Amino acid sequence: MGDHFGGSGLVLAAGGKLLLTDICHYSGTFWLDPASGETKLLDGVFWFMNPADDGIYASDQQRGHRLCRIDPRTGAVEPVSQAPCGGLIRQGDWLYYINEEDRKLYRLRMDGRGESRIADEAVEAFAMDGDEIYYATNLGIRTCRPDGSEREIVSDAAATGLFLLGEKLVYADKKNRRLLTVFDLRTGSARAYDDLVPGSLCTDGRYLYCSNRMHADTIYRIDLELGSKIRICGDSADHLHVIGGEMYFSSRFEWHKMSLSGGQAAKVITNSRGQYDE
């Protein structure tokens, strides 16, 4: 469901609990209590999880990708909207998403009301920064305000996935072998990395982390300011997420974690019953 570019929101720490979607058997979502070691399986295969004061908002693959709200304390799930949504992002009191049926970009309030369309074109992916939305279409990368007004062209690039880090847009360029490309919003210049094809991306706010499809999906750390990169994990990885000082990722459909400085990764879920490994 959706692309894996920004991790897909499959791992989330909220309410003192850790949630990890079961991407091996699609049986539900693991709800882990690191303090007690308690584990249970929630009724829902959650993608694009976003925390909020009143719960966690996500797209439930088990219920036709419908938008739902999860209570992180109890695991209770309630529907918010019947819209099949992907790429869900919460900002303030609004939820932004791509409708899985028409591929248009929409927003609605967290109570499920006030839905409106933001972009008229089919949208490949989008990213947000304050009062700016950046979205990729077949005709290039566009920008607009959160209500869809003031639409402008950013670039004619054919982007797969879209990731925003500071003043830089990061994407895979469909016109250039899907190479990792960094577009500087200040200068309008773009740089492609000849030996990086991103499968999944995440950031700790300083560095960009990438599973590199050109090198067996192993994990690289990239300094966008210096243009340097280094491989920090030799495991085949997908669905990268940064939580605290650790990276969570899937390898052979099992969840692992490791220090952001690199080193040996350890399994988080050690068997199909969801046993938690500290």
GUNUMI-248752 format. One record per atom (N, C-alpha, C, CB): residue in one letter; y, z, x. Coordinates in steps of 0.2 Angstrom, whole numbers, plus 5000, padded with zeros to 4 digits. Glycine has a CB too. Example, Ala and Ser with C-alpha at 12.3 -4.5 7.8 and 13.67 -1.06 7.14 Angstrom:
2
A497250395066;A497850395062;A498450395066;A497850455057;S498950355064;S499550365068;S500050395064;S499750295070;
***
This chain:
278
M499450005004;M500050005000;M500650005004;M500050064995;G501149955004;G501749955008;G501549935015;G502050015007;D502049935019;D501949935026;D501950005029;D502549885029;H501750005036;H501650065039;H502150075044;H500950065043;F502750035043;F503250035048;F503550105050;F503749995046;G503650145044;G503950205045;G503450265044;G504550215041;G502850255045;G502350305044;G502050305037;G502650375046;S502450285032;S502250275025;S502250345021;S501550245024;G502550395025;G502650465021;G501950495019;G503050455015;L501450485023;L500750515022;L500650585024;L500250465025;V501150605028;V501050675031;V501750715030;V500850675039;L501750775027;L502350805026;L502250885026;L502650785019;A502750915030;A502750995030;A503251015025;A502851015037;A503051055020;A503551075014;A503251145011;A503551025009;G503651185010;G503451245007;G502951285011;G503251235000;G503051285018;G502551315022;G501851285022;G502451385020;K501751235019;K501151195018;K501151125022;K500851185011;L500551105024;L500551035027;L500150995022;L500251045034;L500450935020;L500050885016;L499950825020;L500550865010;L499250805019;L499050745023;L498650705018;L498650765029;T498850645017;T498450595012;T497750575015;T498850535010;D497250575011;D496650555013;D496650475013;D496050585009;I496650445019;I496650375020;I495950345022;I497250355024;C495550395022;C494850375024;C494450355017;C494450425028;H494450405013;H494050405006;H494450395000;H493550465005;Y495150405001;Y495650394996;Y495450444990;Y495650324993;S495150504992;S494950554987;S495550594984;S494450594990;G496050594988;G496650644986;G497050654992;G496350704983;T497450704992;T497850724997;T497750794999;T498650724995;F497550805006;F497450875008;F498050915008;F497150865015;W497950975006;W498451035005;W498251085010;W498651054998;L498551095015;L498351145021;L498851205021;L498251105027;D498651265022;D499051315023;D498851345030;D498951375018;P499351325035;P499151345042;P499151415043;P499751315047;A499451455039;A499451525040;A498751555039;A500051565036;S498551535033;S497851565031;S497251525032;S497951575023;G497351465034;G496851415035;G496551385029;G496251455039;E496851405023;E496651385016;E496751305016;E496951415011;T496251275013;T496251195012;T496051185005;T495851155017;K496451135002;K496151114995;K496351034995;K496451154989;L496051004990;L496150934989;L496550924983;L495550894989;L497150894983;L497650884977;L497350824974;L498350884979;D497550824967;D497350764963;D497850714963;D497150784956;G497850664969;G498350614969;G498350584976;G499050644968;V498350524977;V498350494984;V499150474985;V497850424984;F499450514988;F500150514989;F500450474995;F500450584989;W500850424993;W501250384999;W501950404998;W501050314998;F502350395004;F503050395004;F503350465001;F503350345000;M502950525004;M503150585001;M503850605004;M502650635004;N504350634999;N504950655001;N505150724998;N505550604998;P505350765003;P505450835000;P506050844997;P505450885006;A506150894992;A506750904988;A506650984986;A506850864982;D507251014984;D507251084982;D506751094977;D507951104980;D506651044972;D506251064966;D505551034967;D506551034960;G505351014973;G504650984974;G504650924979;G504350964967;I504050894979;I503950834983;I503950774979;I503350844988;Y504250724980;Y504250654976;Y503850604980;Y504950634975;A503450574977;A502950524980;A502750474975;A502350564983;S502450424978;S502050364975;S501350384975;S502250294978;D501050384969;D500350404968;D499950344967;D500250454962;Q499550324973;Q499150264972;Q498550274967;Q498850254979;Q498350334966;Q497850354961;Q498050334954;Q497650424962;R498650334953;R498950324946;R499350264946;R499350384944;G499150214949;G499450144949;G500150144953;G499650124942;H500250184958;H500850194962;H501450224958;H501050124965;R501250254953;R501850284949;R502150344952;R501550314942;L502850344951;L503250404954;L503050464951;L503950384953;C502950514955;C502750584953;C503150634957;C502050594953;R503050704954;R503350754958;R502750804959;R503950794954;I502750834965;I502250884967;I502550954968;I501850854973;D502251004966;D502451074967;D502051094974;D502251124962;P502451104979;P502051114986;P501751184986;P502551104991;R501951224982;R501651294982;R500951294978;R502151344978;T500951254972;T500351254968;T499951194969;T500451274961;G500251134971;G499951074971;G499951034964;G499251084973;A500251064959;A500351034953;A500750974953;A500651084947;V500450924949;V500750854949;V501050834942;V500250804952;E501650804942;E501950784935;E502250714936;E502450834933;P502150674931;P502450604932;P503250614931;P502250564927;V503550564935;V504350564934;V504550494931;V504650564941;S504150444933;S504350374930;S503650334930;S504850334935;Q503650284926;Q503050234925;Q503150184930;Q502950214918;A503750174934;A503850124938;A503350124944;A504550124941;P502950074946;P502550074952;P503050064958;P502050014952;C503050114962;C503550114968;C503250114974;C504050174967;G503650084979;G503450084986;G504050094990;G503150014988;G503950114997;G504550135001;G505050184999;G504850065002;L504750234995;L505250284992;L505650324997;L504750334988;I506250324995;I506750364999;I507150404995;I507150325004;R507250474996;R507650514992;R508350524996;R507350584990;Q508850514993;Q509550534996;Q509950564990;Q509850474998;G510150634992;G510450664987;G510050674980;G511150634985;D510350664975;D510050674968;D509650604966;D510450694963;W509650554971;W509450484969;W508750474973;W509950434970;L508350434969;L507750404972;L507750334973;L507050434969;Y507650304979;Y507750234980;Y507050204981;Y508250214985;Y506850144978;Y506150124979;Y506150044978;Y505650154975;I505650014981;I505449944979;I504949944973;I505249904985;N505149914968;N504649904963;N504049854965;N504949874956;E503449884964;E502849844967;E502649784963;E502249894967;E502949774957;E502849714953;E503349664954;E502849734946;D503949674954;D504449624955;D504749624962;D505049624950;R504649674966;R504849674973;R505649684974;R504649614977;K505949704968;K506649714969;K506749794971;K506949704962;L507349804973;L507549874975;L507949904969;L508049864981;Y507749964968;Y507950004962;Y508150074964;Y507450004956;R508550114960;R508650184961;R508650214954;R509350194965;L508450274954;L508450324948;L508550394950;L507850314944;R508850434945;R508950504947;R508250534947;R509350534941;M508250594950;M507650634951;M507350654945;M507850694956;D507750654939;D507450674933;D507150614930;D507950704929;G507150554933;G506850494930;G507250454926;G506250514926;R507950474925;R508450444921;R508850394925;R508850484917;G509250354922;G509750314925;G509550264930;G510250364929;E508950234929;E508750184933;E509150114933;E507950154931;S509250094939;S509650034940;S509449994946;S510450044940;R509549924945;R509349884951;R509849874956;R509149814948;I509649884962;I510149884968;I510249814971;I509949934973;A509649774972;A509649704975;A509349654970;A509349714982;D509549594970;D509249544965;D508749514969;D509849494963;E508749504975;E508249474979;E507549514980;E508449444986;A507049484981;A506449514983;A506549554990;A505749474983;V506349614990;V506549654996;V505849675000;V506849724994;E505849655006;E505349675011;E505249745013;E505349625017;A505849775014;A505849845016;A506649865016;A505549855024;F506749925017;F507449945017;F507550015020;F507749955010;A508150035023;A508250095026;A508950115024;A508250085034;M509150185024;M509750205022;M510050255027;M509650245016;D510750245027;D511150295031;D511750315028;D511250255038;G511850375025;G512450395021;G512550345016;G513050395026;D513150315016;D513350265010;D513150195011;D514050275009;E512650185016;E512450115017;E511750105016;E512650095024;I511550055013;I510850035012;I510749965016;I510650025005;Y510249965020;Y510049905024;Y509449875021;Y510049915031;Y509349815019;Y508749795016;Y508549725019;Y508749795008;A507949705020;A507649645022;A507449605017;A507149655028;T507649535017;T507449485012;T507249425015;T508049475007;N506949375012;N506749315015;N507349275018;N506349275010;L507949295016;L508549255018;L508849295023;L509049245012;G508649355025;G508949395031;G509049465029;G509649365033;I509349505033;I509549575032;I510249575029;I509449615039;R510249615023;R510849625020;R511049705020;R510749605012;T511649715018;T511849785017;T512249795010;T512249805023;C512249855007;C512649865001;C512749935001;C512249834995;R513149954996;R513250024994;R512650054990;R513950034991;P512650124990;P512050154986;P512050124979;P512150224986;D512550104976;D512550084969;D512450004968;D513150094965;G512349974974;G512249904974;G512849854975;G511849874968;S513449884976;S514049854976;S514149834984;S514649894974;E514649794985;E514949774992;E514349744996;E515249834995;R513949694993;R513449664997;R513649625002;R512949634992;E513349625008;E513549585014;E512949565018;E514049625018;I513049515022;I512549485026;I512649525033;I512549415027;V512049555035;V512049585042;V511749535047;V511649645042;S511249505046;S510849455050;S510449405047;S510449495056;D510349355050;D509849305046;D509149315049;D510049235048;A509049365052;A508349385055;A507849395049;A508349445059;A507249365050;A506649375046;A506249445048;A506249315045;A506449495045;A506249565047;A505649585043;A506749615046;T505049605046;T504549645043;T504649715044;T503849615045;G504649755039;G504849825041;G505549835043;G504349855046;L505849895042;L506549905044;L506649975045;L507049885038;F506849995051;F506950065053;F507650075056;F506350085058;L507950125054;L508650135056;L508650195061;L509150145050;L508950195067;L509050245072;L509750245075;L508550245078;G510150285072;G510850285074;G511250225072;G510950295082;E511550185077;E511850125075;E511450065076;E512450115079;K510750075076;K510250015078;K509750005072;K509950025085;L509649945070;L509149925066;L508549905070;L509349875061;V507949925068;V507349905072;V506849875067;V507049975075;Y506549815069;Y506149785064;Y505649735069;Y506549735059;A505149715065;A504749665068;A504949595066;A503949675066;D505149545071;D505449485069;D504849435068;D505849465075;K504849415061;K504349365059;K504449295062;K504349355052;K505049285065;K505249215068;K505049215075;K505949195067;N504949275078;N504849285085;N504149325086;N505449315088;R503649305084;R502949335085;R502949405083;R502849325093;R503349425079;R503349495076;R503449545081;R502649505073;L503849525086;L504049565092;L504549625089;L504349535098;L504449685092;L504949735091;L505649715093;L504749805095;T506049715088;T506749695089;T507249745087;T506949625085;V507749755091;V508249805090;V508949765089;V508349855096;F509249775083;F509849745082;F510449805082;F509849715075;D510949785086;D511449835087;D512049825081;D511849835094;L512149865077;L512549855071;L513349855074;L512549915066;R513449885080;R514149885082;R514349815085;R514249935087;T513849785089;T514049725093;T513749665089;T513749735100;G513249675085;G512949615082;G512449585086;G513449565080;S512249615092;S511749585097;S511049605095;S511949605104;A510549565097;A509849585096;A509449585102;A509549545090;R509049625103;R508549625109;R507849635107;R508749685114;A507449585109;A506749585108;A506349615114;A506449515106;Y505849655112;Y505349685118;Y504749635118;Y505149755116;D504649595123;D504149545124;D503449575123;D504249505130;D503349635125;D502649665125;D502549715120;D502449685132;L502949715115;L502849765109;L502849735102;L503449825110;V502349745099;V502249725092;V502149785088;V501649665091;P502549805084;P502549875081;P502049875075;P503149895079;G501649925075;G501149935069;G501449985065;G500449955071;S501750045068;S502050095064;S502550125069;S501550155062;L503050155066;L503650185070;L503850245067;L504250135070;C504050295072;C504450355069;C504850375075;C503850405068;T505250425074;T505750445078;T505850525078;T506450415077;D506050555084;D506250625084;D506950635084;D505950665090;G507350575083;G508050575083;G508350555090;G508350645082;R507950555095;R508150535102;R507750475104;R508050595107;Y507050475103;Y506650425105;Y506350385099;Y506150445110;L506150325100;L505750295096;L505050295098;L506050215095;Y504550305093;Y503850305095;Y503550245091;Y503550375093;C503050205094;C502850145092;C502050135093;C503250085094;S501650125088;S500950105089;S501050025091;S500550115083;N500750005096;N500849935099;N500249895098;N501049945106;R500349845093;R499749805092;R499549755097;R499949765086;M500049745102;M499849705108;M499449745113;M500449685112;H499349805112;H498949855117;H498549905113;H499449885122;A498149875109;A497649905105;A497949965101;A497149935110;D498549955098;D498850005094;D498950075097;D498450015088;T498950075104;T499150135108;T499850155107;T498950135115;I500050215108;I500750245106;I501150245112;I500650315104;Y501750215111;Y502350205116;Y502950245114;Y502450135118;R503250275119;R503950305118;R504450265121;R503950375121;I504950245117;I505450195119;I506150235119;I505450135114;D506550225124;D507250245124;D507650185123;D507350275131;L507950185117;L508350125115;L508950115119;L508550125108;E509250175122;E509850175126;E509750145132;E510150245126;L509250165136;L509050135142;L508650075142;L508650185146;G508250065136;G507850005136;G507150015139;G508149945139;S507050075141;S506350095144;S505850115139;S506450145149;K505250105142;K504650125137;K504050155142;K504450065133;I503650195139;I503150225142;I502550235137;I503250285146;R501950225139;R501350245135;R501250315135;R500750195136;I501150345129;I501050425129;I500350445126;I501650455126;C500050395123;C499350405120;C498950345120;C499450435113;G498350355123;G497950295123;G497450285117;G497450295129;D497550325112;D497150315106;D497450265102;D497150385102;S496950225098;S497250175093;S497550215087;S496650135091;A498150205086;A498450245081;A498850205076;A498950285084;D498950235070;D499350205064;D499650265061;D498950155060;H500150245056;H500450295052;H500750355056;H499950325047;L501250335060;L501550385065;L502050435061;L501850355071;H501950495062;H502450545059;H502650595064;H502150575052;V503250615064;V503550675068;V503650735064;V504150655073;I503350785066;I503450855062;I503550905067;I502850865057;G504150935068;G504350985073;G504250945080;G503851045073;G503850975084;G503850955091;G503150915092;G503851005096;E502850895086;E502150865086;E502150795083;E501650905084;M501750755085;M501650685081;M500950685078;M501650625086;Y500950665072;Y500350665068;Y500250585067;Y500450695061;F499650565067;F499450495067;F498750485064;F499650455073;S498550425062;S497950415060;S497550375065;S497850385053;S496950385066;S496550355071;S495850345068;S496550385078;R495650285067;R494950275064;R494950315057;R494350295068;F495550315053;F495550345047;F495550415047;F495050315042;E495650445052;E495650525053;E496250545056;E495050545057;W496550605053;W497150625055;W497150665062;W497450665050;H497550645067;H497650685073;H498350705074;H497350635079;K498450755079;K499050775081;K499150785089;K499350835077;M499750775091;M499850785098;M500550805100;M499650715102;S500650825106;S501350845108;S501750785109;S501350885114;L502350785107;L502850725108;L502850705116;L503450745105;S502750755120;S502750735127;S502150705130;S502850805131;G501650695125;G501050655127;G500450705128;G501150615133;G499950675130;G499350715132;G498750695127;G499450785132;Q498250745127;Q497650735123;Q497850755115;Q497150785125;A497650705111;A497650715104;A497050755101;A497750655100;A497150795096;A496650835093;A496650815085;A496750915094;K496050825082;K495950805075;K496250865071;K495250805073;V496650845066;V496850895061;V496350905055;V497550865058;I496050855053;I495550865048;I494850845051;I495650815042;T494450895051;T493850885056;T493250865052;T493650955059;N493250865045;N492750835041;N492950815035;N492150885041;S492550775031;S492650745024;S492850805019;S492150705022;R492750865020;R492950915016;R493650945017;R492450975016;G493950915023;G494650935024;G494751005028;G494950945018;Q494251015032;Q494251075036;Q494851075041;Q493651095040;Y495251125041;Y495851125045;Y495751145052;Y496451165042;D495951105057;D495851125064;D496451145067;D495451065068;E496551205069;E497251225072;E497251205079;E497251305072;
***
